Amino acid sequence: MRWHGQSLEARDEAALPGLESLSGLVRTVTTPEFTGMVFHEVQARSVLNRVPGASSMPFEWTVNPYRGCSHACTYCFARGTHEYLELDAGHDFDSQIVVKVNAADVLRRELARPNWQRERVALGTNTDPYQRAEGRYRLMPGIVEALADSGTPLSILTKGTLVRRDLPLLRDAAAVVPVSLAMSIAVADEELRRLIEPGAPSFAARLETVRAATEAGFGVTVFLMPILPHLTDSVAVLDDTLAHLRAAGAARVVFGALHLRAGVKPWFMAWLEREHPELVGAYRGLYRGASVMAPKAYRSWLSARVRPLLRRHGLDGRVEDDGSPRPVQRGPIVTTTRGRAAESERLF
């Protein structure tokens, strides 16, 4: 890794913002509570990251307290970013987790700058801020408090049920700034989910989290993403999934087909060859060469399939890439906006 084998005074200009100096590494930790995982605790110099101007993201600022993610989602778009640390995009991404242990303190200093305009800050745009490591490090309460105390709106996108721990804090924050909550729920079938998201909470646990957040007063958006061609895109599967989301109290659904970026495509295709070899040819046809997105024809077909089901279940919703303007709401009852991962290494 880039912080090994060099002098502590050296600077690596290609490293993460805030980690250019190798003295940022505090310690590397393993613990029986997290078998097979390694935590690299670092002192970050900055945590408030500006989204590049060319990005299509509907937000300008992000905070990512962790790098790597124990959810181990085979399709995760952020896998390739682990290679910037000279770690692989496969097993290392799932098990070698970088933890910015001073994230809240650094953020509070950055938000206190005179030129800070209190623009919305998005959390969960790359790796999940409520992954398992958050149970150990408890970084999010300090981050939420720092944002709320500075008058800065925030949004959270997560698969993690640990967000339930912070619902009282988030409700307090929502009394003074806009707060948006979204839950990512891609796969309802537990057998498939365990194969493709082996470290993530179950479908049932995430539904309960949606229900708990709704009862706490939040209008929760569910990201039904990615929808997997030939695996989760049938009418029966989509209809059943949306019925469960509606019953859990979801206010809105954002849906979209699988993206396969360069860093994740080999990892996902290896999984597909192992678990569903009969679909390899179909996926190669859909994601040819350097194609990241499924063809427009497939996405249009998927949208035409999902929209009537949304209406049937009384759910507000839209396709991920339709370009609709995001809603803006104030007060404790809020919805979130679409939030895909940031597209540049500079976002970490």
C-alpha positions as CSV (number, residue, x, y, z in Angstrom):
1,M,0.0,0.0,0.0
2,R,1.2,3.5,-0.7
3,W,1.8,4.4,3.0
4,H,4.1,1.4,3.5
5,G,7.8,1.3,2.8
6,Q,8.4,5.0,2.7
7,S,9.5,7.6,5.2
8,L,6.9,9.2,7.4
9,E,7.8,12.7,6.1
10,A,7.3,11.8,2.4
11,R,4.3,13.1,0.5
12,D,2.4,11.1,-2.1
13,E,0.7,13.6,-4.4
14,A,-1.4,10.7,-5.9
15,A,-2.8,9.7,-2.6
16,L,-6.2,10.6,-1.2
17,P,-6.9,14.2,-0.2
18,G,-5.8,14.4,3.4
19,L,-3.6,11.3,3.2
20,E,-0.7,12.7,1.1
21,S,1.5,12.5,4.2
22,L,2.2,9.0,5.4
23,S,2.1,10.2,8.9
24,G,-1.7,10.1,8.5
25,L,-1.7,6.4,9.2
26,V,-2.4,5.9,12.9
27,R,-2.5,2.1,13.1
28,T,-3.7,-1.0,11.4
29,V,-6.3,-3.0,13.5
30,T,-7.7,-6.5,13.4
31,T,-10.2,-7.8,15.9
32,P,-12.1,-11.1,16.4
33,E,-15.4,-9.2,16.2
34,F,-14.7,-8.6,12.5
35,T,-13.0,-11.8,11.4
36,G,-11.1,-11.5,8.1
37,M,-11.2,-7.7,8.1
38,V,-8.5,-5.1,8.6
39,F,-9.0,-1.5,9.6
40,H,-6.5,1.1,8.6
41,E,-7.1,4.1,10.9
42,V,-5.9,7.3,9.5
43,Q,-5.8,11.0,10.4
44,A,-7.3,12.8,7.5
45,R,-6.3,16.4,6.7
46,S,-9.6,17.1,4.9
47,V,-13.0,15.3,4.6
48,L,-15.2,17.8,2.9
49,N,-14.9,17.0,-0.8
50,R,-16.1,19.0,-3.8
51,V,-17.6,17.1,-6.6
52,P,-15.8,17.9,-9.9
53,G,-17.7,20.4,-12.0
54,A,-18.1,18.0,-15.0
55,S,-19.9,15.5,-12.8
56,S,-23.6,14.8,-13.3
57,M,-24.2,14.4,-9.6
58,P,-27.1,16.5,-8.1
59,F,-24.9,17.7,-5.2
60,E,-21.6,19.5,-5.0
61,W,-20.1,18.3,-1.7
62,T,-19.6,14.9,-0.1
63,V,-18.1,13.3,3.0
64,N,-16.9,9.7,3.0
65,P,-15.6,8.6,6.5
66,Y,-14.7,5.1,5.1
67,R,-13.0,3.6,2.1
68,G,-13.7,0.1,1.2
69,C,-17.0,-1.6,2.3
70,S,-17.8,-4.8,4.2
71,H,-21.2,-5.0,2.4
72,A,-19.1,-6.7,-0.3
73,C,-21.7,-6.1,-3.0
74,T,-20.4,-7.7,-6.2
75,Y,-21.7,-4.9,-8.4
76,C,-20.4,-2.0,-6.3
77,F,-19.3,0.8,-8.6
78,A,-16.7,2.0,-6.1
79,R,-14.5,-1.1,-6.2
80,G,-12.1,0.4,-8.7
81,T,-11.2,3.3,-6.4
82,H,-9.4,0.9,-4.0
83,E,-6.8,0.4,-6.7
84,Y,-5.6,3.9,-5.9
85,L,-4.3,2.5,-2.6
86,E,-2.6,-0.3,-4.5
87,L,-5.2,-2.7,-3.2
88,D,-7.3,-4.9,-5.4
89,A,-10.9,-4.1,-6.3
90,G,-12.1,-7.5,-5.2
91,H,-11.4,-9.1,-1.8
92,D,-9.3,-6.1,-0.6
93,F,-12.2,-3.7,-1.2
94,D,-14.4,-5.9,1.0
95,S,-11.9,-6.5,3.8
96,Q,-9.3,-3.7,3.9
97,I,-11.2,-0.7,5.3
98,V,-9.7,2.8,5.6
99,V,-11.2,4.7,8.6
100,K,-10.9,8.4,8.9
101,V,-10.9,8.4,12.7
102,N,-10.8,12.2,13.0
103,A,-13.5,12.9,10.4
104,A,-15.9,14.8,12.6
105,D,-13.3,17.1,14.1
106,V,-11.8,17.9,10.7
107,L,-15.3,18.5,9.2
108,R,-16.2,20.9,12.0
109,R,-13.1,22.9,11.2
110,E,-13.9,23.0,7.5
111,L,-17.5,24.0,8.0
112,A,-16.4,26.9,10.2
113,R,-14.5,28.6,7.3
114,P,-15.9,32.0,6.4
115,N,-16.3,31.0,2.8
116,W,-18.5,27.9,3.5
117,Q,-21.9,28.5,1.8
118,R,-23.8,25.8,3.6
119,E,-24.5,23.8,0.5
120,R,-26.0,20.3,0.9
121,V,-23.5,17.6,1.8
122,A,-24.1,14.0,0.6
123,L,-23.1,11.0,2.7
124,G,-23.1,7.5,1.2
125,T,-22.2,8.5,-2.3
126,N,-19.2,6.1,-2.5
127,T,-18.8,3.6,0.3
128,D,-21.5,3.2,2.9
129,P,-21.2,5.4,6.0
130,Y,-23.3,2.9,8.0
131,Q,-21.4,-0.3,7.1
132,R,-20.4,-2.6,9.9
133,A,-17.3,-0.6,10.8
134,E,-19.5,2.3,12.0
135,G,-20.7,0.1,14.8
136,R,-17.1,0.1,16.1
137,Y,-16.0,3.7,15.2
138,R,-19.2,5.7,15.6
139,L,-18.1,8.4,13.3
140,M,-21.5,9.4,11.9
141,P,-23.0,11.0,15.1
142,G,-20.2,13.5,15.2
143,I,-20.5,14.2,11.4
144,V,-24.2,14.7,11.6
145,E,-23.8,17.0,14.6
146,A,-21.1,19.0,12.9
147,L,-23.3,19.5,9.8
148,A,-26.4,20.5,11.8
149,D,-24.5,22.8,14.1
150,S,-23.1,24.7,11.1
151,G,-26.6,25.0,9.4
152,T,-25.6,22.6,6.5
153,P,-28.3,20.4,4.9
154,L,-27.4,16.8,4.5
155,S,-28.5,13.6,2.8
156,I,-27.7,10.0,3.6
157,L,-27.9,7.0,1.3
158,T,-27.2,3.6,3.0
159,K,-27.8,-0.1,3.0
160,G,-26.9,-0.2,6.7
161,T,-29.4,-0.8,9.4
162,L,-27.1,1.0,11.8
163,V,-28.7,4.2,10.7
164,R,-31.6,3.3,13.1
165,R,-29.2,4.0,16.0
166,D,-29.0,7.6,14.9
167,L,-32.6,8.3,14.0
168,P,-33.2,10.4,17.2
169,L,-30.1,12.5,16.3
170,L,-31.2,12.8,12.7
171,R,-34.6,13.9,13.7
172,D,-33.0,16.6,16.0
173,A,-30.9,17.7,13.0
174,A,-33.9,17.8,10.7
175,A,-35.5,20.4,13.1
176,V,-32.8,22.9,12.1
177,V,-31.6,21.8,8.6
178,P,-33.1,19.8,5.7
179,V,-32.2,16.1,6.2
180,S,-32.8,13.4,3.5
181,L,-32.7,9.7,4.1
182,A,-32.6,7.0,1.5
183,M,-32.2,3.2,1.7
184,S,-30.6,1.1,-1.0
185,I,-32.5,-2.1,-1.6
186,A,-31.6,-4.0,-4.8
187,V,-32.4,-7.7,-4.2
188,A,-35.5,-9.1,-2.4
189,D,-34.7,-12.8,-2.8
190,E,-32.6,-13.8,0.1
191,E,-30.7,-16.6,-1.7
192,L,-29.6,-14.3,-4.4
193,R,-29.0,-11.4,-2.0
194,R,-26.6,-13.5,0.1
195,L,-24.7,-14.4,-3.1
196,I,-24.4,-10.9,-4.5
197,E,-24.4,-8.8,-1.3
198,P,-22.9,-11.2,1.2
199,G,-22.0,-8.6,3.9
200,A,-25.1,-6.4,3.6
201,P,-28.1,-6.5,5.9
202,S,-31.0,-8.7,4.7
203,F,-34.0,-7.5,2.7
204,A,-36.2,-7.8,5.8
205,A,-33.8,-5.9,8.0
206,R,-33.7,-3.0,5.5
207,L,-37.5,-3.0,5.2
208,E,-37.6,-2.6,9.0
209,T,-35.2,0.2,8.8
210,V,-37.4,2.0,6.2
211,R,-40.3,1.5,8.5
212,A,-38.4,2.8,11.6
213,A,-37.3,5.9,9.7
214,T,-40.8,6.5,8.4
215,E,-42.1,6.3,11.9
216,A,-39.5,8.8,13.0
217,G,-41.0,11.3,10.6
218,F,-38.8,10.9,7.5
219,G,-40.1,10.5,4.0
220,V,-37.7,7.7,2.9
221,T,-36.7,7.2,-0.7
222,V,-35.7,3.6,-1.7
223,F,-33.1,3.2,-4.4
224,L,-34.2,0.0,-6.2
225,M,-30.8,-0.2,-7.8
226,P,-29.2,-1.9,-9.5
227,I,-31.9,-3.9,-11.2
228,L,-30.1,-6.9,-12.6
229,P,-31.0,-8.1,-16.2
230,H,-32.5,-11.6,-16.2
231,L,-32.2,-11.9,-12.4
232,T,-34.4,-9.2,-10.8
233,D,-36.2,-7.5,-13.8
234,S,-39.2,-9.8,-14.2
235,V,-42.7,-8.4,-13.5
236,A,-43.3,-10.9,-10.7
237,V,-40.0,-9.9,-8.9
238,L,-40.5,-6.2,-9.4
239,D,-44.2,-6.3,-8.4
240,D,-43.4,-8.3,-5.2
241,T,-40.5,-6.0,-4.3
242,L,-42.5,-2.8,-4.7
243,A,-45.4,-4.3,-2.7
244,H,-43.0,-4.8,0.2
245,L,-41.5,-1.3,-0.1
246,R,-44.9,0.2,0.0
247,A,-45.9,-1.8,3.0
248,A,-42.8,-0.6,4.8
249,G,-43.7,3.0,4.2
250,A,-41.4,4.0,1.5
251,A,-42.3,7.4,0.1
252,R,-40.5,7.3,-3.2
253,V,-38.6,4.9,-5.4
254,V,-35.7,5.6,-7.7
255,F,-34.9,2.7,-10.0
256,G,-32.2,1.9,-12.5
257,A,-30.4,-0.9,-14.3
258,L,-27.0,-2.3,-13.4
259,H,-23.9,-0.2,-14.2
260,L,-20.6,-2.0,-14.8
261,R,-17.7,0.4,-14.6
262,A,-14.2,-0.7,-15.5
263,G,-13.1,-1.4,-12.0
264,V,-16.1,-3.6,-11.2
265,K,-16.8,-5.4,-14.5
266,P,-14.2,-8.1,-14.2
267,W,-15.2,-8.9,-10.6
268,F,-18.9,-9.0,-11.4
269,M,-18.4,-11.1,-14.5
270,A,-16.3,-13.6,-12.5
271,W,-19.1,-13.9,-10.1
272,L,-21.6,-14.3,-12.9
273,E,-19.5,-17.1,-14.5
274,R,-19.4,-18.9,-11.1
275,E,-23.1,-18.5,-10.1
276,H,-25.0,-18.0,-13.3
277,P,-22.9,-19.2,-16.2
278,E,-26.0,-19.4,-18.4
279,L,-26.2,-15.6,-18.3
280,V,-22.7,-14.7,-19.2
281,G,-23.4,-14.4,-23.0
282,A,-26.4,-12.2,-22.4
283,Y,-24.4,-9.8,-20.1
284,R,-21.6,-9.6,-22.6
285,G,-24.1,-8.6,-25.2
286,L,-25.6,-5.9,-22.9
287,Y,-22.3,-4.5,-21.6
288,R,-20.1,-4.8,-24.6
289,G,-16.5,-3.6,-24.5
290,A,-16.1,-0.5,-22.4
291,S,-19.9,0.0,-22.0
292,V,-20.8,1.0,-18.5
293,M,-24.6,1.2,-18.8
294,A,-27.0,-1.2,-20.3
295,P,-28.2,-0.2,-23.8
296,K,-30.8,2.5,-24.0
297,A,-33.3,0.1,-25.5
298,Y,-33.0,-2.1,-22.4
299,R,-33.3,0.9,-20.0
300,S,-36.4,2.1,-21.9
301,W,-37.9,-1.4,-21.7
302,L,-37.2,-1.5,-18.0
303,S,-38.8,1.9,-17.4
304,A,-41.9,0.9,-19.3
305,R,-42.1,-2.2,-17.1
306,V,-41.6,-0.5,-13.7
307,R,-43.7,2.6,-14.1
308,P,-47.1,0.9,-14.2
309,L,-46.1,-1.1,-11.1
310,L,-45.2,2.1,-9.3
311,R,-48.6,3.4,-10.1
312,R,-50.3,0.2,-9.0
313,H,-48.6,0.4,-5.6
314,G,-49.2,4.2,-5.2
315,L,-45.5,5.0,-5.1
316,D,-43.9,8.1,-6.3
317,G,-40.9,7.3,-8.4
318,R,-38.7,7.7,-11.4
319,V,-35.9,6.2,-13.3
320,E,-32.4,7.1,-12.2
321,D,-31.2,8.7,-15.4
322,D,-34.3,10.6,-16.6
323,G,-32.8,14.0,-15.7
324,S,-35.7,15.2,-13.6
325,P,-35.0,18.0,-11.2
326,R,-34.6,17.0,-7.6
327,P,-37.3,18.1,-5.2
328,V,-36.4,20.5,-2.4
329,Q,-38.2,20.3,0.9
330,R,-37.8,21.8,4.3
331,G,-38.5,20.7,7.8
332,P,-38.3,17.3,9.5
333,I,-40.4,15.4,6.9
334,V,-38.1,15.2,3.9
335,T,-37.4,13.1,0.9
336,T,-34.0,12.5,-0.7
337,T,-32.8,13.0,-4.2
338,R,-31.1,10.6,-6.5
339,G,-27.5,10.0,-5.4
340,R,-25.2,7.9,-7.5
341,A,-21.6,7.5,-6.5
342,A,-19.2,10.3,-7.1
343,E,-17.2,9.7,-10.3
344,S,-13.8,10.9,-9.3
345,E,-11.1,9.7,-6.9
346,R,-11.0,13.3,-5.7
347,L,-14.2,12.7,-3.8
348,F,-12.6,10.7,-1.1
